[in-house]
Amino acid sequence: MRRVARFMFVVLLVVAALAGCSKEPTPQDRFSEYIALWNKQKFDKMYDYLSKDAKQHITKEEFTSRYTKIYKDLQITDLKINFKKPKEDKQADKEQAQYSFTAKMSSIAGTIQFTQQAKLQKEEKDDKKNWYVDWHTGFIFPKMKEGDKISLSTVAPTRGEILDRNGNELAVNGQVYEVGVVAGKVDEAIIAQVAPLLKMTPEQIQKALSASWVKPELFVPLKKVSMDDQERIAQLIALGPVQTRKVGARIYPYKEASAQLIGYVGLITADELEKRKAKGYTSRDVIGKRGLEQVLDEQLKGTSGVKIIIKKKAGGEEVLAEKLVENGQNVKLTIDAELQLAAFNEMNGEVGTAAAMNPMTGETLALVSSPSFDPNQAVIGFSADEWKALQDDVKKPLTTRFKQLYAPGSVMKAITASVGLEKGTINPVEAVPILGPKWQKDQSWGGYFVTRVHVGSPINLEKALVFSDNIYFAQAALKLGKEGFADGLKKFGFEEELKYTYPLETSQIGKMDSEISLADSGYGQGQIQMNIVHLLASYTPFMNNGNMIKPTLLADEQQGQVWKEAAVSSEHAALIAADLRKIVGDAGGTAHAAEMADYPLSGKTGTAEIKKKQGETGSENGWFIAYNTNSPSLLVAMMVENVQGRGGSQVPVKMVKNIFMNWK
């Protein structure tokens, strides 16, 4: 009896197993699989779940490409199709089933969400019955019917403007002339006359006229021309088939004077769009290409208004989603545009950089790179010859020099003095015996010598600064040692990224991996390098009781922030400040040419030699940094390249003096 019972139990298990294996899929399980593929956007595999009737209306290629294109064009992300299985479902025994599902997704025009009904049909395929989705276009969007099309309507935001501290316009939305010709009314003779006036080739004009969209009597745009260029516009209009119209454009009133600082805008490229798609950029956007236009692009650009429209086959349209336009924000800088212009004009095409700051607040008042280019021409479009001339120019007018690193030369000596005083390795009153115009520590330096211009002995700190004695500061660096000197420099912000609106290269100490390199670093040679904004900041302790003030560029930033508290003690800061005054005021001071009886300046000169090895002739960069002694609200620094044979640092000394004379 037990054997029979055992046998029957095994039979029942086998029957149950076989029944389980042959059980038909339920419609809700089948639809769940379809939903899972949809959430993964596996459109090609979704097609296999479609009913026979659905497949008669759309091919697999059409189905896959339609979904793919719509999702790509509308920038669909965060797709969530939800289907909740019913607890009790008696539809499995029927030939048809119906379920409700919800869809939610992010698009270029905001969130799209809807609820839709899905029908499933039981069909036999390959001798097996299964459930298939009775798909129709409403699965894409409920309001969409067969033959309807989806389109995008965009409203471009107004780009925010860039203003200086006084409200002067540095980058504004203005107008230019768009010059073109009427198709069908130009011949080769007209083209030959138009081409040079627009700085185009006849071939470029012919290419524009042969575009696929061009038809007779249509206006074909060729080039944009500045509103200021009235003479050229008059010559073009006189040519009959040539027409002009005013169009919006970005305008830069201060032209070359602020080109590297402000930058310019242009149409977004495919590569730029790929990087910014997630931030709502489109192929029609104008974006910043250089300078603050690029750095602050997201703030200035605003957000395009976008409307997703279903255009009905029978006429009319339905709005599927809409995002309202948000105009860009204006940006106000700490820059004084007139001081910026004055400094740029003073440099008069010299290769170099200049910067100005309020040393009490840290507000950047000017950031100049010279020579420069006209950003208005960049917006309108450089001709091939114009662009090549800029790129081939040996003075490199496209370079942004105020963000780059340079050997500071002797303007470094005030910092070295501060470090030595703080570390106790410099006694300001100690008279150091230094004989002759050159010096080396010992014979291990071989043929290498540190040289100086002013010969005298003994030398204390005041004389070393006033006469800019290289040997004194080379010895001071050796006394500090590599670690002591590097530690002191880091308290002045070296090797530390400056959190500044305009990206600047980080000032470097270098390896100082030999005694010679360490000695040279003491007077601003070796591998020491600084950007000019950091140089300005590093002199602020001498006006702020030893505190180093953080530079700022945006008007809404907190002003007067301390970047490095007690970079040098107030006592030592006052001592160096007194010596900086003597560098200008004393008759033998290296910056005495900047002395003005009614407007006393304090400052430091510097000449950085750029050469591969001692003994060879190299180029020289001249530096001067200065501030008004009695009312230190303006600190100006300037570096001019290739001053050898022209007076060295005296070149920027005269220019900086002129800036103060015209600004006091």
Buried (B, 14 or more C-beta within 10 A) or exposed (E): EEEEEEEEEEEEEEEEEEEEEEEBBBBBEBBBBBBBBBBEEBBBBBBEBBBEEBBEEBEBEEBBEBBEEBBEBBBBEEBEBEBEEEEEBEBBEEEEBEBEBEBEBBBBBEEBEBEBEBBBBBBEEEEEEBBBBBBBBBBBBBBBBEEBEBEBEBEBBEBBBBBBBEEBBBBBBBBBBBBBBBBEEBEEEBBEBBBEBBBBBBEBBEEBBEEEEEEEEEBBBBBBBBBEBEEBBEBBEEBEBBBBEEEBBBBBBBBBBBBBBBBBBBEBEEEBBEEBBEEBBBEEBBBBBBBBBBBBBBEBBBBBBBBBBBBBEEEEBBEBBEBEBEBBBBBBBBBBBBBBBBBBBBBEEBBBBBBBBBBBBBBBBBBBBBBBBBBBBBBBBBBEEBBEEBEEEEBBBBBBBBBBBBBBBBBBBBBBBBBBBBBEBBEBEEEBEBEEBEBBBEEEBEEBBBEBEBBEEEBBBBBBBBBBBBBBBBBBBBBBBBEBBBBBBBBBBBEBEBEBBBEBBBBBBBEBEEBBBBBBBBBBBBBBBBBBBBBBBBBBBBBBEBBBBBBBBBBEBEBBEBBBEBBBBEEBBEBBBBBBBBBBBBEEBBBBBBBEEEBBBBBBBBBBBBEEEBEEEEEBBBBBBBBBBEEBBBBBBBBBBBBBEEBBBBBBBEBBBBBBEEBE
